[in-house]
Amino acid sequence: MNDMTSRAAVRLSARSSLLALAVAAGLGAPALAQTAPATAPATPTPAPAQTTTPQAPAANADPRVEIAAPQTITINRIIVQGAQRIDQTTVLSYLPIRPGDAVDASVLDVAVRTLSRTGLFADVQLGIQNGDLIVQIVENPIINQVVFEGNKALSKDKLTKEVTLSPRGIYTRAKVQEDVGAIVELYRLQGRISATVTPKLVQLEQNRVDVIFEINEGPQTGISAINVLGNQAFSDRDVRGVMVTEKSTWWKFFSNNDNYDPNRLEYDQEQLRKFYTNRGYYDFRVVSSVAELQPDDQAFQLSLTLNEGDKYNFGEVKVVTQNDRLNADFLQRLIPIRSGDLYESDKIEQAVDALTFAAGSAGYAFVEINPTYKANPDTDTVDVTFNVSEGQRVYIDRINVVGNTRTIDPVIRRELLLTEGDAFNRALMERSRNNLRALGFFKDVTVEETRGSAPDRSVINVNVQEQPTGELSVGAGFSSVDSFTVNLGISERNFRGRGQNVVARLEWGSLRQQVDFRFTEPKFLGRDLRAGFDLFHSRYDLSQYSSYDYRSTGAGLRLSYPLNGNMLLSTRYFLKSDEIIVPTGFCSTAGQGSSALCDQIGSFINSSAGYTLQMNYTNDPVRPTRGWAGSLRQDLAGLGGDVNYVKTEADASWYYGFTPAWVVSVQGSTGYISGWNGDPIRINDRFFKGGNSFRGFETAGMGPRDLTTNDSLGGNFYAIGTVELTVPNYLPEEYGIRTSLFADVGTLGLLDDRYTITSAGTPDANIVDDLGLRASAGISIHWRSPMG
């Protein structure tokens, strides 16, 4: 073997001539495959702390290598040089070459790239000498500390949460640039679009560095005006009410929506598109969106130009399926659209969901629903065809749950509508994601699909970001019912990471004092059953409305389960001790108390069971603007104890929104309680209405009354109807204030005859129980305050 073949040289293509000459001369030093620079950097020596800008990482240089001769070399040994902090075995574990391997230029090229991609090394060079592979590395420095300078609007803690670099971590230029972008984005969301961040390094001994982010925050840019052009069907206020971006005003100190944010403006355009297309404007579009910075650089003026187009109705709506086993006529009946209906884009999405789940229920989980549209400007109609085709079947190989540092895996997996081995269904996976978001345990939930072990297999990665779920609340307030109140509460929505809900609460007011403890297991026995128990003690001072105090101590069990996506059935059992107390002498021979109240004095054991059936077909469970909801509630007392009655209540409500701010609602409720086994209905079990339950009347201001003492006696029957119109108040949504015009009408009465008829069989003139209609109307202001 000659000298040239025994000392094969590996070299960068940029240095091919020089290294070929060195090899031909029989030089013993190894020629190197390297990332950068062309001359191998010396190992850094400790130097006085100084500030430098980050250098470009070696991985960015061209690592192409060549072998002069022969074309392949068999590696005898692998020698690692330059390792200080990182163990040599770690370096070798990343290296895709082993002793005995035959290597050529392409193999060495891959090896250089592989080591560089680890982010552990500032420089990587490979050389071959006498059949040995020489791996020369320069380690990336360790971060001593991360420092922020110039930050005033954002705290260090908030910035620290956004960056990936941290003390004792490994420094790389890529991470620095990533963190610079994250900080700039954070400032941009605060309305400081001119903020700049300059990263700098302070080199320390032992290959350590301080990373300094020098921040120039710049001024905060607000919104001086939002101009809307081209709108005819809806006013400027209506259009601006749909947008999240708001005009800057002095009182919006709790909101960041009045700061300029290009991403938020893009979101607003999408919201406007949804708003218009849900109201018949099929071809609506935003022609232009211009943000003009004012001369003082303090605010932007936004101008939106809209093309509303004409108002359309649905024309021909049909389903076309390529699968003979899926009946098109059956699928057609599932679509919530009829020809002649006003065009609404939301109904298209509802139809796609309905068809997807219908096909999935029939065993075809891989269907694709593609709606196509044909606009008919002459008739102002849109024909919609839902094309149903069977897609490629893909099965779930594995489901990985990542990021749950506190919540246990089963709590997350039980919310997923798919399991490993199931056929993948995108609609079901999206609903699974919504289920996880609805738990309130996680700040963010993302679902990623990656290729599995085979082309027809996929891996699902469920990424969650935990957030605090415990709350400690201390509050004080004033209400029209309780006057001054003080409350203290502690709650945990995710107790021990098992998804259990625990609440302990103490409330003290002039009318009501209450302490209770509640525990809820949302998935009892691993099924879709919500079970729990309650412990409580309460005292009601009703002397200002009726001459008695009421105390109750007891416990209860609860169990509820959904019948479908819109109906919930809840069952319960309560055992409690009720006590009614009246003033001394009130019920004596000389007292003025009526039998309707005095017959109730004492303690009673109430053992009752009941159920509630709830139905909700609204578009939003909190602030509905479309749809209807209702409930039926019944309780049977007399399963032991001293009290026997059947109580039934029902309510229903209907909502229709002309715009998000203008919503009309019609509500009705009724209830009836009847004693059995000869028992009368006690005053604490009767219905009382007024105050919040019937506006315009004081608490317990409706229904039967004792004229002698002016005591409210409650009633065995009530019926109330309400018409309400929610109107815009032009206050920010986050203030939680809602304004409405209302009209209430109702009646309350039907006391037991023993209280309204004298022993002589004539009506008691001191008891008023006429079931007369009562009505009220006015303006109502609802405020969901931070204290509740």
NUVEXTI-490307 format. One line per 4 residues: number of its first residue (from 1); for each residue x, y, z of C-alpha. Coordinates in nm, 2 decimals, decimal comma. Layout:
residues N
NUM> X/Y/Z; ...
end
This chain:
residues 788
1> 0,00/0,00/0,00; 0,16/0,33/-0,10; 0,17/0,65/0,10; -0,12/0,81/-0,08
5> -0,36/0,53/-0,01; -0,26/0,50/0,35; -0,32/0,87/0,41; -0,64/0,94/0,24
9> -0,73/1,31/0,28; -1,08/1,44/0,34; -1,12/1,80/0,25; -1,36/2,08/0,17
13> -1,42/2,14/-0,20; -1,30/2,50/-0,15; -0,96/2,37/-0,05; -0,92/2,08/-0,28
17> -0,60/2,20/-0,46; -0,41/2,28/-0,14; -0,50/1,95/0,04; -0,43/1,74/-0,27
21> -0,08/1,89/-0,27; -0,04/1,82/0,10; -0,14/1,46/0,06; 0,09/1,40/-0,24
25> 0,38/1,53/-0,03; 0,31/1,27/0,23; 0,22/1,52/0,51; 0,11/1,34/0,83
29> -0,15/1,59/0,95; -0,51/1,49/0,88; -0,71/1,69/0,62; -1,05/1,77/0,76
33> -1,42/1,77/0,66; -1,56/2,07/0,85; -1,87/2,29/0,88; -1,69/2,63/0,91
37> -1,46/2,82/0,92; -1,21/2,70/0,65; -0,93/2,72/0,91; -1,01/2,51/1,22
41> -1,08/2,74/1,51; -0,86/2,71/1,82; -1,02/2,61/2,14; -1,12/2,94/2,32
45> -0,92/3,04/2,62; -1,07/3,23/2,91; -1,08/3,60/2,84; -1,20/3,91/3,03
49> -1,58/3,95/3,00; -1,66/4,15/2,69; -1,97/4,22/2,48; -1,98/4,07/2,13
53> -2,26/4,00/1,88; -2,35/3,64/1,83; -2,14/3,47/1,56; -2,30/3,27/1,28
57> -2,33/2,90/1,37; -2,09/2,66/1,20; -2,39/2,46/1,08; -2,47/2,73/0,83
61> -2,14/2,68/0,63; -2,11/2,45/0,33; -2,01/2,11/0,47; -1,95/1,93/0,13
65> -1,65/1,70/0,14; -1,44/1,51/-0,11; -1,20/1,21/-0,08; -0,89/1,23/-0,30
69> -0,81/0,86/-0,32; -0,92/0,60/-0,27; -1,30/0,66/-0,30; -1,39/0,47/0,02
73> -1,19/0,42/0,34; -1,26/0,16/0,61; -1,25/0,32/0,96; -1,03/0,15/1,22
77> -1,09/0,38/1,52; -1,29/0,69/1,60; -1,11/0,96/1,80; -1,29/1,25/1,96
81> -1,10/1,57/2,02; -1,21/1,89/2,18; -1,48/1,75/2,41; -1,48/1,94/2,75
85> -1,82/1,93/2,90; -1,98/1,67/2,68; -1,88/1,31/2,73; -1,71/1,14/2,43
89> -1,97/0,86/2,44; -2,24/1,12/2,38; -2,06/1,25/2,08; -2,02/0,90/1,94
93> -2,39/0,82/2,00; -2,48/1,10/1,76; -2,22/1,01/1,50; -2,37/0,78/1,23
97> -2,03/0,61/1,17; -1,89/0,31/1,36; -1,55/0,14/1,34; -1,54/-0,10/1,05
101> -1,77/0,11/0,84; -1,66/0,20/0,48; -1,70/0,57/0,43; -1,69/0,81/0,14
105> -1,75/1,18/0,09; -2,13/1,15/0,11; -2,11/0,95/0,44; -1,88/1,21/0,60
109> -2,10/1,49/0,47; -2,40/1,33/0,65; -2,20/1,28/0,96; -2,10/1,65/0,97
113> -2,46/1,76/0,93; -2,59/1,52/1,19; -2,35/1,64/1,46; -2,42/2,01/1,37
117> -2,80/1,96/1,39; -2,77/1,85/1,76; -2,71/2,21/1,86; -2,43/2,11/2,09
121> -2,14/2,22/1,88; -2,02/2,56/1,75; -1,79/2,38/1,50; -1,75/2,03/1,37
125> -1,45/1,89/1,17; -1,39/1,54/1,05; -1,05/1,41/0,94; -0,90/1,07/0,85
129> -0,54/0,98/0,94; -0,40/0,63/0,90; -0,75/0,48/0,89; -0,86/0,66/1,20
133> -1,16/0,90/1,20; -1,07/1,22/1,38; -1,37/1,41/1,52; -1,27/1,76/1,62
137> -1,55/1,96/1,80; -1,59/2,30/1,96; -1,87/2,29/2,21; -2,14/2,56/2,22
141> -2,12/2,76/2,53; -2,34/2,72/2,84; -2,57/3,01/2,93; -2,49/3,16/3,27
145> -2,79/3,40/3,27; -3,04/3,57/3,05; -3,07/3,94/3,10; -3,33/4,19/2,97
149> -3,24/4,55/2,94; -3,47/4,84/2,86; -3,80/4,66/2,93; -4,05/4,88/3,11
153> -4,39/4,79/2,96; -4,33/4,42/3,01; -4,19/4,26/3,32; -3,89/4,03/3,33
157> -4,12/3,74/3,43; -4,34/3,78/3,13; -4,04/3,80/2,90; -3,88/3,50/3,06
161> -4,19/3,29/2,98; -4,16/3,38/2,61; -3,80/3,29/2,55; -3,65/2,95/2,51
165> -3,30/3,03/2,64; -3,25/2,98/3,01; -2,96/2,95/3,26; -2,76/2,63/3,23
169> -2,90/2,58/2,88; -2,69/2,55/2,56; -2,65/2,87/2,36; -2,71/2,86/1,98
173> -2,76/3,15/1,74; -3,08/2,99/1,61; -3,24/2,99/1,96; -3,13/3,36/2,00
177> -3,30/3,46/1,68; -3,61/3,26/1,77; -3,63/3,44/2,11; -3,57/3,78/1,94
181> -3,87/3,71/1,72; -4,08/3,60/2,02; -4,00/3,92/2,22; -4,08/4,14/1,92
185> -4,41/3,96/1,87; -4,50/4,00/2,23; -4,44/4,38/2,21; -4,63/4,40/1,88
189> -4,93/4,24/2,06; -4,90/4,52/2,31; -4,93/4,78/2,03; -4,56/4,86/2,02
193> -4,49/4,77/1,66; -4,16/4,97/1,64; -4,00/4,77/1,92; -3,65/4,64/1,84
197> -3,45/4,38/2,02; -3,07/4,35/1,99; -2,91/4,03/2,13; -2,55/4,05/2,28
201> -2,32/3,81/2,45; -2,08/3,85/2,74; -1,82/3,58/2,72; -1,72/3,43/3,05
205> -1,46/3,17/3,16; -1,52/2,80/3,13; -1,70/2,84/2,80; -2,00/3,02/2,95
209> -2,18/3,33/2,83; -2,44/3,58/2,95; -2,71/3,65/2,69; -2,83/4,01/2,70
213> -3,15/4,12/2,51; -3,13/4,50/2,47; -3,48/4,62/2,41; -3,60/4,95/2,26
217> -3,97/4,93/2,33; -4,08/5,23/2,12; -4,41/5,41/2,16; -4,74/5,24/2,20
221> -4,95/5,28/1,89; -5,33/5,30/1,93; -5,62/5,33/1,69; -5,73/5,69/1,63
225> -6,02/5,60/1,41; -6,19/5,31/1,23; -6,35/5,42/0,90; -6,59/5,19/0,72
229> -6,66/5,25/0,35; -6,91/5,07/0,12; -7,15/4,94/0,39; -7,52/4,99/0,32
233> -7,70/4,70/0,49; -7,54/4,76/0,83; -7,43/5,07/1,01; -7,08/5,17/1,09
237> -7,15/5,08/1,45; -7,28/4,73/1,36; -6,96/4,67/1,15; -6,73/4,80/1,42
241> -6,92/4,59/1,68; -6,82/4,27/1,49; -6,45/4,36/1,50; -6,22/4,29/1,79
245> -6,01/4,59/1,71; -6,14/4,90/1,88; -6,08/5,27/1,87; -5,86/5,40/2,15
249> -6,04/5,58/2,43; -5,93/5,68/2,77; -6,16/5,44/2,96; -6,03/5,12/2,78
253> -5,74/5,08/3,02; -5,83/4,71/3,07; -5,82/4,63/2,70; -5,54/4,58/2,45
257> -5,78/4,56/2,16; -5,73/4,94/2,09; -5,36/4,88/2,00; -5,27/4,82/1,64
261> -5,21/4,46/1,55; -5,20/4,34/1,19; -5,29/3,99/1,28; -5,59/4,11/1,48
265> -5,70/4,31/1,18; -5,68/4,00/0,96; -5,90/3,82/1,21; -6,14/4,11/1,20
269> -6,17/4,07/0,83; -6,26/3,70/0,87; -6,51/3,79/1,14; -6,67/4,04/0,90
273> -6,69/3,78/0,63; -6,87/3,54/0,87; -7,10/3,81/0,98; -7,21/3,91/0,63
277> -7,22/3,55/0,49; -7,44/3,44/0,78; -7,69/3,71/0,68; -7,73/3,63/0,32
281> -7,44/3,82/0,16; -7,28/3,54/-0,02; -7,03/3,73/-0,23; -6,93/3,98/0,04
285> -6,56/4,07/0,04; -6,32/4,32/0,20; -6,19/4,52/-0,09; -5,91/4,68/0,10
289> -5,78/4,73/0,45; -5,54/5,03/0,50; -5,36/5,13/0,82; -5,22/5,48/0,81
293> -4,98/5,59/1,07; -5,05/5,94/1,20; -4,78/6,21/1,18; -4,71/6,19/1,55
297> -4,64/5,81/1,53; -4,88/5,75/1,82; -5,18/5,60/1,65; -5,31/5,44/1,33
301> -5,61/5,53/1,13; -5,78/5,22/0,99; -5,99/5,23/0,67; -6,19/4,93/0,56
305> -6,36/4,93/0,22; -6,64/4,67/0,19; -6,83/4,52/-0,11; -7,14/4,38/0,05
309> -7,29/4,25/-0,27; -7,65/4,14/-0,30; -7,85/3,94/-0,05; -7,89/3,57/-0,15
313> -8,12/3,29/-0,05; -8,05/2,92/-0,09; -8,15/2,78/-0,43; -8,13/2,41/-0,51
317> -7,96/2,20/-0,23; -7,87/1,84/-0,31; -7,64/1,56/-0,21; -7,44/1,36/-0,46
321> -7,26/1,05/-0,33; -7,02/0,81/-0,51; -7,10/0,54/-0,26; -7,41/0,34/-0,35
325> -7,44/0,22/0,01; -7,49/0,58/0,13; -7,85/0,68/0,04; -7,85/1,03/-0,10
329> -8,21/1,09/-0,01; -8,15/0,99/0,35; -7,85/1,22/0,37; -8,05/1,50/0,21
333> -8,29/1,49/0,50; -8,01/1,55/0,75; -7,92/1,89/0,59; -8,06/2,18/0,79
337> -8,12/2,38/0,47; -8,42/2,43/0,26; -8,46/2,60/-0,07; -8,57/2,96/-0,02
341> -8,40/3,00/0,32; -8,17/3,29/0,37; -7,82/3,20/0,28; -7,61/3,14/0,60
345> -7,25/3,00/0,58; -7,29/2,85/0,93; -7,56/2,62/0,79; -7,31/2,49/0,54
349> -7,07/2,39/0,82; -7,36/2,23/1,01; -7,46/2,03/0,71; -7,10/1,91/0,66
353> -7,08/1,80/1,02; -7,42/1,62/1,00; -7,32/1,44/0,68; -6,98/1,34/0,82
357> -7,12/1,19/1,14; -7,40/1,02/0,95; -7,15/0,85/0,72; -6,93/0,77/1,02
361> -7,22/0,61/1,20; -7,29/0,40/0,90; -6,93/0,27/0,91; -6,77/0,51/0,66
365> -6,54/0,72/0,87; -6,32/0,83/0,58; -6,57/1,02/0,38; -6,49/1,36/0,24
369> -6,77/1,62/0,21; -6,70/1,89/-0,04; -6,97/2,15/-0,09; -6,97/2,33/-0,43
373> -7,15/2,65/-0,50; -7,32/2,81/-0,80; -7,44/3,16/-0,76; -7,74/3,28/-0,97
377> -7,73/3,66/-0,97; -8,05/3,68/-1,17; -8,25/3,52/-0,90; -8,02/3,61/-0,61
381> -7,99/3,24/-0,51; -7,70/3,01/-0,44; -7,72/2,64/-0,54; -7,52/2,41/-0,31
385> -7,42/2,06/-0,39; -7,27/1,84/-0,12; -7,04/1,59/-0,29; -6,98/1,28/-0,07
389> -6,68/1,07/-0,16; -6,50/0,79/0,03; -6,14/0,90/0,11; -5,84/0,68/0,18
393> -5,87/0,48/0,49; -5,62/0,56/0,76; -5,61/0,40/1,11; -5,47/0,54/1,43
397> -5,14/0,37/1,51; -5,07/0,55/1,84; -5,20/0,85/2,04; -4,94/1,05/2,23
401> -5,03/1,29/2,50; -4,76/1,56/2,56; -4,73/1,85/2,80; -4,96/1,73/3,08
405> -4,73/1,79/3,37; -5,01/1,77/3,62; -5,32/1,62/3,46; -5,30/1,24/3,44
409> -5,33/1,07/3,10; -5,67/0,90/3,16; -5,83/1,24/3,22; -5,72/1,36/2,88
413> -5,78/1,04/2,69; -6,14/1,00/2,81; -6,23/1,32/2,63; -6,10/1,18/2,30
417> -6,37/1,04/2,08; -6,11/0,82/1,90; -5,88/0,55/2,04; -5,58/0,37/1,91
421> -5,68/0,13/1,63; -5,98/0,33/1,53; -6,03/0,47/1,19; -5,91/0,83/1,18
425> -6,19/1,09/1,15; -6,09/1,45/1,14; -6,43/1,58/1,26; -6,42/1,35/1,56
429> -6,06/1,46/1,64; -6,16/1,83/1,62; -6,45/1,76/1,86; -6,20/1,59/2,09
433> -5,99/1,90/2,08; -6,29/2,11/2,17; -6,37/1,87/2,46; -6,02/1,92/2,60
437> -6,05/2,30/2,57; -6,38/2,30/2,74; -6,23/2,14/3,05; -6,06/2,46/3,13
441> -5,75/2,28/3,25; -5,53/2,39/2,96; -5,41/2,72/2,82; -5,38/2,57/2,48
445> -5,46/2,24/2,30; -5,33/2,14/1,96; -5,37/1,81/1,78; -5,11/1,70/1,52
449> -5,13/1,41/1,28; -4,80/1,25/1,16; -4,73/0,94/0,95; -4,73/0,61/1,14
453> -4,56/0,28/1,09; -4,73/0,23/0,75; -4,89/0,44/0,48; -5,23/0,36/0,61
457> -5,13/0,44/0,97; -5,11/0,77/1,15; -4,98/0,89/1,49; -5,18/1,15/1,67
461> -4,99/1,39/1,90; -5,22/1,57/2,15; -5,02/1,87/2,29; -5,15/2,04/2,60
465> -5,03/2,34/2,79; -5,13/2,33/3,16; -5,27/2,64/3,33; -5,36/2,71/3,70
469> -5,70/2,56/3,79; -5,73/2,66/4,16; -5,89/2,97/4,27; -5,90/3,16/4,60
473> -6,17/3,43/4,60; -6,24/3,70/4,86; -6,50/3,95/4,78; -6,75/4,20/4,90
477> -7,05/4,35/4,72; -7,39/4,49/4,73; -7,70/4,35/4,57; -8,07/4,45/4,57
481> -8,15/4,12/4,74; -7,88/4,06/5,00; -7,77/4,43/5,04; -7,41/4,40/5,17
485> -7,24/4,06/5,12; -6,90/3,92/5,20; -6,79/3,59/5,04; -6,48/3,37/5,07
489> -6,43/3,07/4,85; -6,17/2,82/4,74; -6,21/2,59/4,44; -6,00/2,35/4,24
493> -6,13/2,24/3,90; -5,87/1,97/3,85; -5,82/1,82/4,20; -5,51/1,60/4,22
497> -5,49/1,62/3,84; -5,78/1,38/3,81; -6,03/1,63/3,67; -6,24/1,64/3,99
501> -6,40/1,96/4,10; -6,39/2,07/4,47; -6,56/2,39/4,60; -6,57/2,53/4,95
505> -6,76/2,85/5,00; -6,86/3,09/5,28; -7,11/3,37/5,21; -7,23/3,62/5,46
509> -7,50/3,88/5,39; -7,77/4,07/5,56; -8,04/3,83/5,42; -7,84/3,51/5,38
513> -7,56/3,33/5,55; -7,44/3,01/5,39; -7,15/2,76/5,40; -7,13/2,47/5,16
517> -6,89/2,21/5,03; -6,92/2,05/4,69; -6,73/1,76/4,53; -6,79/1,65/4,17
521> -6,64/1,36/3,97; -6,71/1,43/3,60; -6,65/1,07/3,48; -6,79/0,85/3,75
525> -6,69/0,48/3,70; -6,51/0,58/3,39; -6,83/0,66/3,21; -7,00/0,97/3,09
529> -7,16/1,02/3,43; -7,12/1,33/3,65; -7,15/1,24/4,01; -7,10/1,44/4,33
533> -7,21/1,52/4,68; -7,30/1,84/4,87; -7,28/1,94/5,23; -7,44/2,27/5,34
537> -7,58/2,49/5,61; -7,77/2,81/5,54; -7,97/3,06/5,73; -8,22/3,31/5,58
541> -8,34/3,61/5,76; -8,67/3,69/5,59; -8,81/3,91/5,86; -8,82/4,21/5,63
545> -9,04/4,02/5,39; -9,22/3,77/5,61; -9,20/3,73/5,99; -8,98/3,42/6,01
549> -8,62/3,29/5,99; -8,54/2,98/5,80; -8,24/2,75/5,87; -8,14/2,44/5,67
553> -7,86/2,18/5,72; -7,82/1,88/5,50; -7,64/1,68/5,24; -7,71/1,57/4,89
557> -7,61/1,33/4,61; -7,60/1,42/4,24; -7,58/1,21/3,92; -7,62/1,35/3,57
561> -7,55/1,22/3,22; -7,61/1,35/2,87; -7,88/1,19/2,66; -7,73/1,35/2,35
565> -7,53/1,65/2,25; -7,82/1,88/2,35; -8,00/1,71/2,63; -7,88/1,65/2,99
569> -8,06/1,44/3,26; -7,97/1,51/3,62; -8,09/1,32/3,92; -8,05/1,40/4,29
573> -8,13/1,30/4,65; -8,12/1,54/4,94; -8,17/1,48/5,31; -8,19/1,80/5,52
577> -8,32/1,94/5,84; -8,53/2,26/5,80; -8,62/2,48/6,09; -8,87/2,78/6,09
581> -8,84/3,04/6,36; -9,08/3,32/6,43; -9,05/3,61/6,68; -9,15/3,54/7,04
585> -9,52/3,59/7,10; -9,59/3,62/6,73; -9,81/3,31/6,73; -9,95/3,34/7,08
589> -10,32/3,39/7,14; -10,27/3,76/7,15; -10,03/3,75/6,85; -10,12/3,86/6,50
593> -9,96/3,57/6,32; -10,18/3,38/6,07; -10,20/3,00/6,05; -10,04/3,01/5,71
597> -9,72/3,09/5,89; -9,77/2,98/6,25; -9,85/2,62/6,15; -9,50/2,59/6,01
601> -9,30/2,65/6,33; -9,05/2,39/6,43; -8,80/2,15/6,27; -8,88/1,91/6,00
605> -8,68/1,64/5,82; -8,71/1,66/5,44; -8,60/1,35/5,24; -8,65/1,41/4,87
609> -8,55/1,28/4,53; -8,58/1,44/4,19; -8,46/1,49/3,84; -8,40/1,78/3,59
613> -8,42/1,74/3,21; -8,24/2,02/3,03; -8,25/2,09/2,66; -8,03/2,34/2,49
617> -8,04/2,41/2,12; -7,89/2,75/2,12; -7,57/2,87/1,94; -7,40/2,98/2,27
621> -7,47/2,84/2,62; -7,37/3,17/2,78; -7,48/3,45/2,55; -7,72/3,29/2,30
625> -7,83/3,48/1,99; -8,02/3,20/1,81; -8,21/2,89/1,91; -8,41/2,77/2,21
629> -8,36/2,60/2,55; -8,58/2,45/2,81; -8,59/2,24/3,13; -8,83/2,03/3,33
633> -8,77/1,97/3,70; -8,96/1,75/3,95; -8,89/1,66/4,31; -9,07/1,41/4,53
637> -9,05/1,46/4,91; -9,17/1,19/5,15; -8,91/0,92/5,12; -8,91/0,91/5,49
641> -8,89/1,23/5,69; -9,17/1,47/5,79; -9,25/1,64/5,46; -9,46/1,51/5,17
645> -9,50/1,69/4,84; -9,45/1,68/4,47; -9,30/1,99/4,31; -9,29/2,05/3,94
649> -9,12/2,34/3,75; -9,07/2,40/3,38; -8,92/2,68/3,17; -8,84/2,76/2,81
653> -8,67/3,04/2,62; -8,63/3,14/2,26; -8,37/3,37/2,11; -8,33/3,55/1,78
657> -8,05/3,79/1,71; -8,09/4,05/1,44; -7,72/4,14/1,49; -7,48/4,03/1,77
661> -7,59/4,34/1,97; -7,96/4,33/1,90; -8,12/4,01/2,04; -8,48/3,95/2,12
665> -8,58/3,67/2,36; -8,91/3,53/2,48; -8,90/3,33/2,81; -9,17/3,15/3,01
669> -9,17/2,95/3,34; -9,42/2,79/3,56; -9,43/2,57/3,87; -9,67/2,39/4,09
673> -9,63/2,21/4,43; -9,89/1,98/4,59; -9,89/1,81/4,92; -9,97/1,44/4,96
677> -10,06/1,21/5,25; -10,26/1,50/5,39; -9,96/1,73/5,44; -9,98/2,11/5,38
681> -9,71/2,29/5,19; -9,48/2,46/5,43; -9,38/2,82/5,38; -9,01/2,74/5,31
685> -9,12/2,50/5,03; -9,36/2,74/4,86; -9,26/2,96/4,56; -9,16/3,32/4,62
689> -9,11/3,56/4,33; -8,99/3,92/4,30; -8,65/4,09/4,29; -8,43/3,91/4,04
693> -8,71/3,66/3,95; -8,97/3,93/3,87; -8,82/4,27/3,81; -8,99/4,58/3,94
697> -9,11/4,41/4,25; -8,91/4,37/4,57; -8,80/4,03/4,69; -9,10/3,81/4,77
701> -9,32/4,10/4,66; -9,56/3,90/4,45; -9,84/3,67/4,55; -10,05/3,60/4,87
705> -10,00/3,83/5,16; -10,13/3,85/5,52; -10,29/4,20/5,55; -10,26/4,20/5,93
709> -9,88/4,17/5,94; -9,81/4,24/5,57; -9,62/3,92/5,56; -9,55/3,76/5,22
713> -9,68/3,40/5,23; -9,56/3,26/4,90; -9,77/3,04/4,67; -9,82/2,69/4,54
717> -9,84/2,79/4,18; -9,67/3,05/3,96; -9,65/3,14/3,59; -9,42/3,41/3,45
721> -9,36/3,53/3,10; -9,09/3,77/2,98; -9,01/3,95/2,65; -8,66/4,11/2,64
725> -8,47/4,30/2,39; -8,09/4,32/2,43; -7,96/4,65/2,29; -7,60/4,77/2,24
729> -7,45/4,99/2,51; -7,12/5,05/2,32; -6,91/4,94/2,62; -6,62/4,70/2,58
733> -6,72/4,33/2,59; -6,47/4,26/2,86; -6,66/4,49/3,10; -6,93/4,23/3,12
737> -7,22/4,49/3,11; -7,53/4,41/2,91; -7,83/4,63/2,86; -8,18/4,53/2,77
741> -8,54/4,64/2,76; -8,79/4,41/2,92; -9,15/4,34/3,00; -9,25/4,08/3,27
745> -9,60/3,95/3,34; -9,69/3,68/3,58; -9,90/3,55/3,87; -9,84/3,37/4,20
749> -10,09/3,21/4,44; -10,31/2,91/4,52; -10,24/2,87/4,89; -10,39/2,56/5,06
753> -10,76/2,61/5,15; -10,68/2,56/5,52; -10,50/2,90/5,51; -10,75/3,10/5,30
757> -11,08/2,96/5,43; -11,20/3,02/5,78; -11,35/2,75/6,00; -11,69/2,89/5,91
761> -11,62/2,81/5,54; -11,59/3,17/5,43; -11,28/3,34/5,27; -11,04/3,48/5,52
765> -11,05/3,86/5,47; -10,69/3,90/5,61; -10,54/3,67/5,34; -10,51/3,80/4,99
769> -10,47/3,52/4,73; -10,64/3,62/4,41; -10,39/3,50/4,15; -10,40/3,85/4,00
773> -10,17/3,93/3,71; -9,87/4,15/3,78; -9,67/4,32/3,52; -9,36/4,54/3,50
777> -9,14/4,69/3,22; -8,82/4,88/3,21; -8,45/4,89/3,14; -8,23/4,62/3,29
781> -7,85/4,64/3,33; -7,67/4,31/3,39; -7,31/4,33/3,51; -7,10/4,02/3,54
785> -6,85/4,18/3,79; -6,51/4,03/3,88; -6,67/3,93/4,21; -6,94/3,73/4,04
end
